[in-house]
Each structure stands twice: as structure tokens, then as C-alpha cells.
Amino acid sequence: MRPYLLKGHERPLTQVKYNREGDLLVSCAKNLQPCLWSAEDGRRIGTYEGHNGAIWTCDITWDSDRLITGSADQTVRIWDLPTGKELFQIRHREPCRAVKLSAGERFLAATSDAFIESPPAIHIYKFAENIEDQTATAAIEWTVPKGRVTRVFWTDCNRKLITSHDGGILRRWDVETGAMLQEQQVHEDAIQDMQMSPDESHVITASLDKTARLVDVDTFEVLKTYKTGRFVQSAAMSPLFDHVLLGGGQDASQVTTTAAQAGGFEARFFHKIFQEEFGRVRGHFGPINTVAFHPSGKSFTTGGEDGYVRLHHMDMDYFTTKFF
Amino acid sequence: MGIKSDDDDVKDEDVQTQSGFGSCIVIQNLPKAPEEKYEKLMGVVRTIATKLGDVRENGIYMPLDDATKTTKGFAFVEMARKEDADAALSDERFVNGYQLDKNHKLTLCRFDDFDKYAKVPDEYASPEPVAYKQPENLHSWLADKLGRDQYVMRHGDNTVVCYNDGKRSRAEVAYQREYWTESFVQWSPQGTMLATMHRQGMAVWGGPNFTRINRFSHQNVRLIDFSPNEKYILSYTSHEPVNARDSFHVLINVFDVRSGKLLRKFEGPVDEYAVGSSAGPNGALKWPVFKWAGGRDDLYFARLGRGKISIFECPSMALLGKESLKVDGVQDFEWSPVEAVLAAYSAEQGNQPARISLIKIPERTEMRQKNMLNVSDVKLYWHPQGTYLAVKVEAWTKTKKSTVTNFQIFCVKDKDVPLEVFELKNNKERVLNFAWEPKGHRFAVVHGDGPRPNISFFSMRDDKGRLGVRELKMLESRACNVISWSPQGRIIVLAGLKNFNGQLEFFNVDEMETMATAEHFMATDVEWDPTGRYVATVVSHVQQMENGVKMWSFGGRELYSAQRDKLYQFSWRPRMPSLLPPEKEAEIVKNLKQYTKRYDEEDEQLLQQADADVLQERQRALDEWKAYCESRRNYAALQLDFKRELYGPRFAEKEYTIQKVMVEQVVDQKEEPYSTK
């Protein structure tokens, strides 16, 4: 497959996200402007200007009309997605690492990191249909025991939230009261990324303990483990086949790289059920920080420490070959 | 440490002292002194007793005979504690008697012994015969139906022994155990046993279930070495000196492997042992210090001394001929791998030139020798089958500013041991490595001054078998720092490890062509299996990431790879040399087709069986996953319905059309006066 090389950021990528319909791709990086691309051919449509710090995360509404970004500049901003106009700003006291809209998009969950005296926290805001009604006060917010929150998801018909943390812990919270319902040590080291399965019954977690795991949402039982020899920064599940995609790698400053290894950082494909690796895609010049599958499962995107976004459309082989 | 040690169940025999006199010892064979000399003798006894340990206040009682008014010739000494009495009885100086003077050799014994021996029954009762326990077959792994070899890996806290299933491209675990060893593991040279290291000593394990065969006591043992035929095992520790100015003290124990008995100790300051090539940096010792002679029996082992080589014979462990072999200025020596012949190199000494001698043991006859002048350094390379000895000599040029390298090759198996001398085309080039082809007559030299060295191949014989060094081919500028011949010869792996990032080249020396090039990123080691069918490349914990093993066929085709985090050690299990006589081997090679046909059929059957196993496992995983999805189906449906409710008409999203919309956006508006001139 010939990947499209999207050069939109000079700094490492933090998250890439497709919209629900699969025609748009948003990339967030440590530079100040998230980019909007066409998922079909990689044309850049525009950038969102306004943030003053690295963008850690984003979320897109059902109709792709609004974009929400969380940033290290301690704000969560709501943008008009097609035009790039900033619509609203929510100020925190700490950087925001993860944002997620509830099903139905009446609420927005946003996290904040720990600051000098305050522990990490989760805030739930009302997400207004009409932007004039949007407020910056949280409907409910609560603090989290020490351990930076890296990702957040709504589950069980918006009654609960699950969060992933540094230290390899997953936690479940009751949305109405903010009470912690369950805490489980699933990994031995920080969980860098978590993505939800298409049917929302399980998540895949990517961790610095060099594994990725499939975890059930209700019980936090570990269903599958995918082992690699390198840090795993991000993982995604294919909506089409029983495949999972892992991205990661060790920072180049710690490994002597020779000319032969340029472009040697690989995205790895594992069989979801047999837990065996069956393919690798090379190309990045640095560790891969984020991976995402297209909603159709026919293409995928990876973003790396090298500042490049690589958009891959699968060849016919991928659909016809019996890997196992 | 919280980890159950195997030695926990061994307790020292507790001598139960019923009488309460456990701390009392008796000194016998004292001189019988008259009353006048009583005080003086008491003083002597007191000195001796305090040397042994703490004596209780007024604990010495030396009875006087009333009739003769002389001491009875013995004294009772009460030590402070039972432990002192034990220590006294095992004190080295007194164990075999203490020579007080010409006529009196003092002996010690426990007070309770008298009682114990008096209790010995007069009737002899024969001991109970121990039931015969069938020992396990230590060679069971050689009888593997699929003819697979084993290797051991240490990763994390785990030690695992695997079968290398090259045909099915995977490894099969034979045995594994956590915390099996406290530092490293080591195979015995014929592969029969695996040795593990512990605080109290070492243990050897073997058989199909790796049960413990024996253990050897040596506190804080650091390094071990087996004799080539596995009869003996040596262990080494070095002790810090009491006085900071003294040198380290080394202790080497020699045990019999089968019985576990300690046969001999070697002790002394490290300076005595770290001589010539046995000396490492900073005066440390290079292990192994004792080198074993080749051959099918463990007959001799030797070490370097100052100006001599001390050779010991087995099983007596005594110095051969009661005298070391005098070799003035000896710096290095190596035994032939197949017989009791040693090659010794002595450095230039004053008027004496440097020389290499080949000496036959035990006769101590010199088979051949060569003198050399202006020598800077010498390295000895024996051919694995003992056919040749290559000596790499670096000699100073007239100006003493640089060195030239030449090779002196002794053809040991030929009549009169002829000597072949040869140099590389550019004799000033640095020679980085030299390796003989096993079971063959060729050798490879790695040389060059640049970052990528050249590799040249030579043969000792021409097509008709006549002796003479001929160059075969030179490979220029290879990214290679390690060369590794197959144990069967004919194929060599040129590897660029560490700095060269794991480039591999599989080269066929018969055809003089590269069979395959491959890569194992960050590889740190290359290891051939003992049969020469497979090559393992390893990324060990020297590298932080991507620790693991890759298995290749001898032709350079990758078979499988296994990732093991924190991989500390990888080691193939050696095989004992073939028991077939050479005629039988030649016959098999001639009729190879017949034999292969028979074994191919067997292999087919076994492979099919194995495939079935894998498929079964996969099916089980699939079924399990299906069951999980079923169990979550309700929950998933619930979420879907919930969303449908929330989004209403927007939820039906099946068909959509792509519409191109032109959006005009005013980016910038500027008013500029246009001046007309």
C-alpha cells in the first residue's frame, strides 16, 4: 500500500481521530494547531488556531459539526469543525489530557492533570446544542487518587465513566455521584492509550510495560494480551476483521540508529483472538504515538514522534489473504 | 530471602550431648611432668587451649597421679561454649595432631566420645540394605524422536530449557523453573548436565525431568569449570585479604562429579595464579585457570606458573612427575583439543629468543619448536580436531614503530610436524580474528585497518591433499566483527554485532558464495547449534529493548523468533561426540538417500500430528471468544438502542452523498491608494 505522508506538524503527534462518517481526519500534536485532513486522499482542509500549548486530545461530534480539543495550555476549546472558528473556551488550572462526549452529546467529560497541590480531576460539563447556552462551570467534578488520567470513556448508557491511568490502573466511576466503583491494576506500567471496541463491550489498552491488553468494560477482566518487545504507545481494534493494530517504540535518543534503520519504526498487526503478530508496516522515523482505524476498517492512520502522519489505504491482499 | 532453598532441609548433624559436657574437650598425650614442673606445663596447656578458642574461667583441669606425683598425661579443658569445642576439634592445626616436641604429638577429642564409644554394642549388627533406586537416563534428550536439540534461556527470574523444533519453526518448552539459579547456568561439556549456582555452592541437574544429580559445597562460588569428559568440576572463589595491602586470596576446589567428593583444593594469593595469559586486567584472574588436556579421558590438567607449567594428573590430583614442567618465561599455553600435547609460548628473555614449543605429555618430549625474534605478541589457535596449530605472531619492524603479522602453522598430524609460515599480502594490516574450519582444512582471517574489515579464506591443502597454504578468496569490506564457522565446517556466518546493528551473512565456503544475507536488529550474539543445522541470533540484556532470539536455518532462512524481555543468557545444549566409528559414518554418507527416505516418512507423520494440535488450540480460542461475544450481546444491544433513542432521526446514517460545496472566506482585505503619476 502506498501511504500518504501528511506533514502538518513539526512536533510529535499526540492523537489522530477519524470522524464517525470516515471522511475526515483530525490530527493533534505538540505544536499549537490541530489539523483537519481529508481521509480519502490526505488533502489538508485547514488548521485550528488559538491554542497556546500542546494539544493532547480531541473528540468530534456525531454530525462532525463541532471539534473539542484538550490542551496543555489548561483550556478545553470547542470549535466549529468545518470553518475553524473557535466557539468556546473552558479554563482549567491544569493541562487537559483527555476529552470525550457522552452518547447523545449532552455532556462532555474532560480530565485535568495534577498540579502543585491539587490531584488529577475529572470534570463533566453540559454540552449545549446552542453555543450561546454553553457554560464553563462543571455540572459535577471530582478528584482522582494520584495517577494522571490518560483516557476517558462513557459506558453503560452514560451512567458510568472508565478512565485509564499512569501506573497501569483502570477505574470505573459513577457519573451522578463521582464515586469510584472499581479499580484494577491491569498493566505494570503507565497506560498510554485506550480505545473502545465497535460494540462498546471491551477496550484495548496500550502500555509502557510493552504489552497491549483487551479488557472487558464491566468487569475489567483481561481477555487477551499482545506482547511486543517495545513500549506500546497506542492500540486500535479493526471494525472489520479480528485484527488489532499496535504502535510504539523506544525513543531514538536511546537507540543507535544507522542508515539501515531509517524509517524502521513499525506499526504491528496482531490477530485479536490468537494474539499472534502477523504483519508490520514500516515508515516512521520515530516511535509511533497514535494509531486509528477508519470506521470502515479499510484504512488506518498512524502519527509519530517524528511529526508525520501516515495515512494507509489497504491493498486487496489485506482483504483476501487468510492470515491464519 | 523468602525463596525456599533446596538446602533448607539439610541440617548439620546435631551431636546430642546428654551429659551436659558438650563444651568439654580432652587433650591427650601430654608429657608426664613431675610436680615441680606442673605450673610450667599448665602454662603450656593454657596457651594451647586459648589458641583453640575461648576457655572458661578456671576451665583447665590437669590431674596429678597421687602415687607417682606426675601428671597423668592428659588434661580436661572446658571451653566457653559448645561451638568453641566444635571449632577446636576441627581446627586445622590440631586435626592431625599437634607436635608439641619430638616425643609428644598431642591429640584432641570430645569428652563425650568416651561415653559414646563405650556404648558401642559388642555384637555386630549389619546395616539395612538400601533399596535400589533406578537412576534416570541422563541421555534421554539425545533420544528425541524428532532429533531436536535443546537450548537454555534465562530471562527475568525464569530459566527455561526448550527443544528447537526447526522443522515446525517453533520452540517447545522441555522444562522451566523460576529462581532455579542465583546467578547463571552452565551446561557440562558433553551436555549431560546443567549446573546452577547458589550461595552455598553449585548443583547439577539432568535427566528427562531435570532432577538434581548432585550438589557441591563451596560458599559464595563465583565461577565453575567442568573437565571435558564431565568427570570433575572445579569451582572458584576469591577472598578479600584481611590486610588491605595483601593481595586477594583465591580458592579453587576440585570435586568428583558423580560422588560429590572434594578431591583437592588449590589455594594461594592471586599473584601465584594470575600469570601471563591467565592474568586479566588489574591483576585479576582469567577463568578458567586450569586447562584440561584433550582426549576421551580426563587425564591431565595444568596451569601457568612463573617460568613453569604445573601439570596435575587424574585421578590422584598430584603433580605429574612430582615436578612442574620448567618453561622459562612462559606466557601462554594451550592443550590440543584431542590429545595430551601442549603448545607453550615463552617470551623473549634477555639473550633467549621467544619460542613456541610443542610438548608431548606425560613423556615431556619436545615434538617441535620454533624460535622467533622481535616478538610483540603471540596468540595460539588449535584446530578443533587437533590437526593443526596456528600461531599468530606480531613482530616489531626494524624501526619498532609498527608491527608485521605472520602465521606459523604446525601440522601436528603430519610426520615430523612440518612448519608452514605464511603472511597476508599486506603484512602490516591489523589481524582482528582467526578461525579454523571444524572438520576441515581451511581457515578464515579477518583483517583490515578500516571500519569494515576484509575476510580472507585459505586452505592448508591443495586438491590433491598436498600440504601448503593457498589463498582461496578474499571478501572485501564487510560489515562484520564476528565470524562463526558451523561445527560441521563448510558454512560460516559473518555477523556484524552491536555497532553494526545485527547484519548477518551466511557464506558457503565450498562454493565461495553468499547463500543469504539477513538482519537481526541489535543482535549481540551468534550461536550455531551443536549439529550445524541451525543458527540462533540473540539480543541479550546488554540491549535494553527487543530482547529475544531468532532462529535461522544453516542456509540463512529465518524460521521463527521469540521475544523474551530481560534475556540474560542463551546457550545451546552440547552434544557428545558421535559414537560411530569413522567407517560407519562414511557408509551412512554414501547411502544417504536410503536413510533420508526412511526418516522423511517418520517426520511427515509427526508434523501432521503437530499441525492438528495447533489447529485445535486455535479452534478453542475462537470458541472461547464467540462465547464471550455472546455473553456481551445484550449489553451491546442496550448501548445501541440507547444511542438510537438519543439521536433520533440522525441515527439512520446508511446512505450519504458527497457534495462539493465552495466556501468563500475573506482572508484579508486591504485598501491601498493607487497613485497615478
Interface residues (C-beta under 8 A of the other chain):
Chain A: R20 E21 D23 W62 D63 P82 T83 A103 G104 R106 D156 C157 N158 D199 E200 S201 H202 K210 D216 D218 L223 K227 T228 G229 R230 D242 Q250 Q254 V255 T256 T258 A260 Q261 G264 K272 I273 F274 F324
Chain B: N499 N501 Q503 E519 F521 M522 Q544 M545 E546 N547 G548 Q563 D565 R618 A621 L622 W625 Y628 C629 R632 Y635 A636 L638 Q639 F642 K643 L646 Y647 R650 E653 Y656 I658 V663 Q665
